[in-house]
Amino acid sequence: MLSWSVAFFVVAIIAAILGFGGLAASAASVAKLLFVIFLVLAVVSLALGRRAPT
C-alpha cells in the first residue's frame, strides 16, 4: 500500500514538472488517500498485534 502511495506521488511530481496540472492534482489526491489508508491499517495492525492472548 505504501509503495502505491509513493508511486502516485512520483507520478504527481513528474506530471507537475511537465505541466499537467489536472493529472498532478489527481495523482496527488490518490497518493494522499492511499497513505491515509496505509496509516489506518498500520495502526489497527499494531493495536491488534499487541493484545495479550487469552
Residue pairs with C-beta under 8 A, 6 or more apart in sequence:
1 34
1 37
1 38
1 41
2 34
2 35
2 38
4 34
5 31
5 34
5 35
5 38
6 31
8 27
8 28
8 30
8 31
8 34
9 27
9 28
9 31
11 23
11 27
12 23
12 24
12 25
12 27
12 28
12 31
13 24
15 21
15 23
15 24
15 27
16 24
